[in-house]
Amino acid sequence: MTLPEPYATWFPAAAFDGRYGRTEADLRAVAPAPAPPGFAERWRRWRRETAAVDAAPVVLSSAVEHGRRVSVVEHSGVDGVRLRAWVVEPLDGRPRAGVVHSHGYGGREEVDLARVPEGLAAIFPVARGLGALNAGVGAPESTAEHVLAGIDDPERYVLGRCARDLWLAADALSALVGELPLYYVGESFGGGIGALALPWDERFVGATLIVPSFGQYDERLAVRCLGSGETVRQHVRRHPEAREVLRWFDSSTSIGFARMPVRVEAALWDQYVPPQGQFAVAAGAREVELAVLPAGHAEYPGWAAVTAAAIREGRAHLERVLAR
């Protein structure tokens, strides 16, 4: 296998081409997956059912860190579990907006304020089952088991439950700091579940989705990868009926129902989340700002500068949205 430059230099030990033979023009042409009949109705029903759940947030501890108040809180999940998260607040004054900031499949070990400007509140939910705060709570911790949990039933599939838990995380933030316009930030796993959840909650006014997962399963299931998609691909090969369940959890489909401006940071090379799925999410959004990254889920020469620029541009997108 001969890799194109600069990837041959950047990733000489790569076992396969993280571009999957696609050019940027090819990727921009990938279409989102069409919605199955009843898609919006099912998600709206889940939203109504979740709205009837009391998030009942409880502050477990609080400290001043990074010049802000950082608390560990506990709130309800959609099926009666209690999930933990971090909440960040300004030390003085009422926050002007709130950020719901999710994470990748590795979970989250601490807050990351790079994309949360001063003067904003934020909740850093940790998905059910994942570390550091919710390991084994409501879902298995290992990625391979987590991504398949409940895959035989749309009502129980873990990706749907994680997306619905985000609404309750937003409820928890609102209960603790007051009702605010909300902006979403999510990377990889968090980008995918955010795209599933955002369209059905009118409190969200904008979002940044970074190398989002779970987009365009027709494309994802056709290629191998190093991330959770490979576990799903192998499962569907053994259990083809699971393909029908996945249609309800395609982030490229769901984002098409969102009416807020969305920034998508999509990578040309990514062995963990195939780029064609990421670009399909961008193609599905109604109002999109697309930032094209050289690679995702990998470090490479110039990576720090590219990441810093993406963070600056993402914060600028957030501020433009809030200024509307």
LOSE-943924 format. One record per residue (C-alpha): residue number from 1; residue in one letter; x negated, y, z negated. Coordinates in steps of 0.5 Angstrom, whole numbers, always signed. Example, Ala and Ser with C-alpha at 12.3 -4.5 7.8 and 13.67 -1.06 7.14 Angstrom:
REM LOSE-943924
1 | A | -25 | -9 | -16 $
2 | S | -27 | -2 | -14 $
This chain:
REM LOSE-943924
1 | M | +0 | +0 | +0 $
2 | T | -3 | +7 | +2 $
3 | L | +0 | +13 | -2 $
4 | P | +1 | +20 | +1 $
5 | E | -3 | +25 | -2 $
6 | P | -4 | +28 | -7 $
7 | Y | +0 | +22 | -10 $
8 | A | -6 | +17 | -8 $
9 | T | -11 | +22 | -12 $
10 | W | -6 | +23 | -18 $
11 | F | -4 | +16 | -19 $
12 | P | -9 | +11 | -16 $
13 | A | -6 | +5 | -20 $
14 | A | +1 | +6 | -18 $
15 | A | +4 | -1 | -17 $
16 | F | +9 | +3 | -12 $
17 | D | +11 | +9 | -8 $
18 | G | +15 | +14 | -13 $
19 | R | +17 | +17 | -7 $
20 | Y | +20 | +11 | -5 $
21 | G | +18 | +13 | +2 $
22 | R | +23 | +20 | +2 $
23 | T | +21 | +27 | +4 $
24 | E | +24 | +33 | +1 $
25 | A | +28 | +34 | +7 $
26 | D | +31 | +26 | +6 $
27 | L | +32 | +27 | -2 $
28 | R | +36 | +34 | +0 $
29 | A | +40 | +30 | +4 $
30 | V | +42 | +25 | -1 $
31 | A | +50 | +25 | -2 $
32 | P | +53 | +25 | -9 $
33 | A | +57 | +18 | -10 $
34 | P | +65 | +19 | -9 $
35 | A | +69 | +19 | -15 $
36 | P | +73 | +12 | -16 $
37 | P | +81 | +13 | -16 $
38 | G | +83 | +16 | -23 $
39 | F | +76 | +18 | -25 $
40 | A | +78 | +25 | -27 $
41 | E | +84 | +23 | -31 $
42 | R | +80 | +18 | -35 $
43 | W | +75 | +23 | -37 $
44 | R | +80 | +28 | -39 $
45 | R | +83 | +23 | -43 $
46 | W | +77 | +21 | -46 $
47 | R | +76 | +29 | -48 $
48 | R | +83 | +29 | -51 $
49 | E | +82 | +23 | -55 $
50 | T | +75 | +26 | -58 $
51 | A | +78 | +33 | -59 $
52 | A | +83 | +29 | -64 $
53 | V | +76 | +27 | -68 $
54 | D | +74 | +31 | -74 $
55 | A | +66 | +32 | -73 $
56 | A | +66 | +33 | -80 $
57 | P | +59 | +36 | -80 $
58 | V | +55 | +35 | -87 $
59 | V | +48 | +39 | -88 $
60 | L | +43 | +34 | -91 $
61 | S | +37 | +38 | -92 $
62 | S | +35 | +45 | -89 $
63 | A | +28 | +48 | -89 $
64 | V | +25 | +54 | -85 $
65 | E | +21 | +52 | -79 $
66 | H | +18 | +56 | -73 $
67 | G | +21 | +62 | -76 $
68 | R | +28 | +59 | -76 $
69 | R | +33 | +55 | -81 $
70 | V | +32 | +48 | -79 $
71 | S | +37 | +43 | -82 $
72 | V | +39 | +35 | -81 $
73 | V | +46 | +34 | -81 $
74 | E | +51 | +28 | -80 $
75 | H | +57 | +28 | -76 $
76 | S | +62 | +24 | -73 $
77 | G | +61 | +20 | -67 $
78 | V | +67 | +17 | -62 $
79 | D | +68 | +11 | -66 $
80 | G | +67 | +12 | -73 $
81 | V | +60 | +12 | -73 $
82 | R | +56 | +18 | -77 $
83 | L | +50 | +20 | -73 $
84 | R | +45 | +25 | -75 $
85 | A | +42 | +31 | -71 $
86 | W | +38 | +37 | -72 $
87 | V | +41 | +44 | -72 $
88 | V | +37 | +50 | -71 $
89 | E | +40 | +57 | -73 $
90 | P | +37 | +64 | -73 $
91 | L | +34 | +67 | -80 $
92 | D | +38 | +73 | -79 $
93 | G | +45 | +75 | -76 $
94 | R | +50 | +71 | -72 $
95 | P | +47 | +67 | -66 $
96 | R | +49 | +70 | -59 $
97 | A | +50 | +63 | -56 $
98 | G | +49 | +56 | -58 $
99 | V | +45 | +50 | -54 $
100 | V | +46 | +43 | -54 $
101 | H | +40 | +40 | -53 $
102 | S | +39 | +32 | -51 $
103 | H | +33 | +28 | -50 $
104 | G | +30 | +22 | -46 $
105 | Y | +31 | +15 | -47 $
106 | G | +25 | +15 | -52 $
107 | G | +30 | +19 | -57 $
108 | R | +27 | +25 | -61 $
109 | E | +22 | +26 | -66 $
110 | E | +23 | +33 | -68 $
111 | V | +26 | +39 | -65 $
112 | D | +23 | +43 | -59 $
113 | L | +25 | +50 | -58 $
114 | A | +21 | +51 | -52 $
115 | R | +28 | +52 | -48 $
116 | V | +32 | +55 | -54 $
117 | P | +31 | +63 | -54 $
118 | E | +31 | +67 | -61 $
119 | G | +37 | +69 | -63 $
120 | L | +41 | +63 | -61 $
121 | A | +43 | +57 | -65 $
122 | A | +42 | +50 | -63 $
123 | I | +44 | +43 | -64 $
124 | F | +39 | +37 | -62 $
125 | P | +43 | +31 | -62 $
126 | V | +40 | +24 | -62 $
127 | A | +44 | +19 | -58 $
128 | R | +47 | +13 | -62 $
129 | G | +42 | +7 | -63 $
130 | L | +36 | +12 | -62 $
131 | G | +30 | +14 | -66 $
132 | A | +28 | +18 | -70 $
133 | L | +35 | +19 | -73 $
134 | N | +40 | +14 | -71 $
135 | A | +36 | +8 | -70 $
136 | G | +41 | +2 | -69 $
137 | V | +47 | +6 | -71 $
138 | G | +52 | +5 | -66 $
139 | A | +48 | +2 | -61 $
140 | P | +42 | -3 | -60 $
141 | E | +35 | +1 | -61 $
142 | S | +31 | -2 | -55 $
143 | T | +32 | +1 | -48 $
144 | A | +33 | -5 | -45 $
145 | E | +39 | -7 | -50 $
146 | H | +42 | +0 | -50 $
147 | V | +43 | +1 | -43 $
148 | L | +47 | -5 | -42 $
149 | A | +51 | -5 | -49 $
150 | G | +58 | -5 | -47 $
151 | I | +57 | -5 | -40 $
152 | D | +63 | -10 | -39 $
153 | D | +68 | -5 | -41 $
154 | P | +68 | +2 | -39 $
155 | E | +72 | +4 | -45 $
156 | R | +66 | +1 | -49 $
157 | Y | +60 | +2 | -45 $
158 | V | +54 | +6 | -48 $
159 | L | +53 | +11 | -43 $
160 | G | +60 | +14 | -44 $
161 | R | +60 | +14 | -51 $
162 | C | +54 | +18 | -52 $
163 | A | +57 | +23 | -47 $
164 | R | +63 | +23 | -51 $
165 | D | +59 | +24 | -57 $
166 | L | +56 | +30 | -54 $
167 | W | +63 | +33 | -55 $
168 | L | +63 | +32 | -62 $
169 | A | +56 | +35 | -63 $
170 | A | +58 | +41 | -60 $
171 | D | +64 | +41 | -65 $
172 | A | +59 | +40 | -71 $
173 | L | +55 | +46 | -68 $
174 | S | +61 | +50 | -68 $
175 | A | +64 | +48 | -75 $
176 | L | +57 | +50 | -78 $
177 | V | +55 | +57 | -74 $
178 | G | +62 | +59 | -71 $
179 | E | +65 | +58 | -64 $
180 | L | +60 | +61 | -59 $
181 | P | +59 | +60 | -51 $
182 | L | +55 | +54 | -50 $
183 | Y | +49 | +52 | -46 $
184 | Y | +47 | +45 | -45 $
185 | V | +40 | +42 | -44 $
186 | G | +38 | +35 | -42 $
187 | E | +32 | +31 | -40 $
188 | S | +32 | +24 | -36 $
189 | F | +37 | +20 | -40 $
190 | G | +40 | +27 | -43 $
191 | G | +41 | +30 | -36 $
192 | G | +45 | +24 | -34 $
193 | I | +49 | +24 | -40 $
194 | G | +50 | +31 | -40 $
195 | A | +52 | +31 | -33 $
196 | L | +58 | +26 | -35 $
197 | A | +60 | +30 | -41 $
198 | L | +60 | +38 | -38 $
199 | P | +65 | +38 | -33 $
200 | W | +71 | +36 | -39 $
201 | D | +69 | +41 | -44 $
202 | E | +70 | +48 | -43 $
203 | R | +66 | +51 | -48 $
204 | F | +60 | +50 | -44 $
205 | V | +58 | +56 | -39 $
206 | G | +52 | +53 | -36 $
207 | A | +46 | +48 | -36 $
208 | T | +39 | +45 | -34 $
209 | L | +39 | +38 | -32 $
210 | I | +31 | +36 | -32 $
211 | V | +30 | +30 | -28 $
212 | P | +37 | +27 | -29 $
213 | S | +38 | +20 | -30 $
214 | F | +45 | +16 | -28 $
215 | G | +46 | +19 | -21 $
216 | Q | +48 | +15 | -15 $
217 | Y | +48 | +8 | -17 $
218 | D | +48 | +6 | -9 $
219 | E | +41 | +9 | -9 $
220 | R | +39 | +7 | -16 $
221 | L | +41 | +0 | -15 $
222 | A | +37 | -1 | -9 $
223 | V | +30 | +0 | -11 $
224 | R | +26 | -2 | -17 $
225 | C | +24 | +3 | -22 $
226 | L | +20 | +3 | -29 $
227 | G | +26 | +6 | -33 $
228 | S | +32 | +4 | -35 $
229 | G | +35 | +3 | -28 $
230 | E | +31 | -3 | -27 $
231 | T | +35 | -7 | -33 $
232 | V | +41 | -5 | -30 $
233 | R | +39 | -7 | -23 $
234 | Q | +37 | -14 | -25 $
235 | H | +44 | -14 | -29 $
236 | V | +48 | -12 | -23 $
237 | R | +44 | -18 | -19 $
238 | R | +46 | -23 | -24 $
239 | H | +53 | -20 | -26 $
240 | P | +56 | -16 | -19 $
241 | E | +62 | -14 | -23 $
242 | A | +58 | -9 | -27 $
243 | R | +58 | -5 | -21 $
244 | E | +65 | -3 | -22 $
245 | V | +64 | -1 | -29 $
246 | L | +58 | +4 | -27 $
247 | R | +62 | +8 | -22 $
248 | W | +65 | +11 | -28 $
249 | F | +59 | +13 | -30 $
250 | D | +55 | +16 | -24 $
251 | S | +52 | +23 | -26 $
252 | S | +52 | +25 | -19 $
253 | T | +60 | +24 | -19 $
254 | S | +62 | +27 | -25 $
255 | I | +58 | +34 | -24 $
256 | G | +62 | +35 | -18 $
257 | F | +68 | +37 | -23 $
258 | A | +64 | +42 | -27 $
259 | R | +65 | +49 | -25 $
260 | M | +59 | +52 | -29 $
261 | P | +52 | +54 | -26 $
262 | V | +48 | +48 | -26 $
263 | R | +40 | +48 | -26 $
264 | V | +37 | +42 | -24 $
265 | E | +30 | +40 | -24 $
266 | A | +29 | +34 | -19 $
267 | A | +22 | +31 | -18 $
268 | L | +19 | +29 | -11 $
269 | W | +16 | +23 | -14 $
270 | D | +18 | +19 | -20 $
271 | Q | +17 | +12 | -22 $
272 | Y | +22 | +12 | -28 $
273 | V | +28 | +15 | -25 $
274 | P | +28 | +15 | -17 $
275 | P | +28 | +22 | -14 $
276 | Q | +34 | +20 | -10 $
277 | G | +39 | +20 | -16 $
278 | Q | +36 | +26 | -19 $
279 | F | +37 | +30 | -12 $
280 | A | +44 | +27 | -11 $
281 | V | +46 | +30 | -18 $
282 | A | +44 | +37 | -15 $
283 | A | +48 | +36 | -9 $
284 | G | +54 | +34 | -13 $
285 | A | +54 | +41 | -17 $
286 | R | +58 | +46 | -14 $
287 | E | +54 | +52 | -16 $
288 | V | +47 | +50 | -17 $
289 | E | +40 | +52 | -18 $
290 | L | +35 | +47 | -15 $
291 | A | +28 | +47 | -18 $
292 | V | +23 | +42 | -14 $
293 | L | +18 | +39 | -18 $
294 | P | +12 | +35 | -16 $
295 | A | +13 | +29 | -20 $
296 | G | +17 | +27 | -26 $
297 | H | +16 | +22 | -32 $
298 | A | +8 | +23 | -31 $
299 | E | +2 | +28 | -32 $
300 | Y | -2 | +30 | -26 $
301 | P | -7 | +36 | -25 $
302 | G | -3 | +42 | -26 $
303 | W | +3 | +39 | -30 $
304 | A | +2 | +44 | -36 $
305 | A | +3 | +50 | -31 $
306 | V | +9 | +47 | -27 $
307 | T | +12 | +45 | -34 $
308 | A | +11 | +52 | -37 $
309 | A | +14 | +55 | -30 $
310 | A | +20 | +51 | -31 $
311 | I | +21 | +52 | -38 $
312 | R | +21 | +60 | -36 $
313 | E | +25 | +59 | -30 $
314 | G | +30 | +55 | -34 $
315 | R | +31 | +60 | -40 $
316 | A | +32 | +66 | -35 $
317 | H | +38 | +61 | -32 $
318 | L | +40 | +61 | -39 $
319 | E | +40 | +68 | -40 $
320 | R | +43 | +70 | -33 $
321 | V | +49 | +65 | -35 $
322 | L | +50 | +68 | -42 $
323 | A | +50 | +75 | -38 $
324 | R | +56 | +74 | -34 $
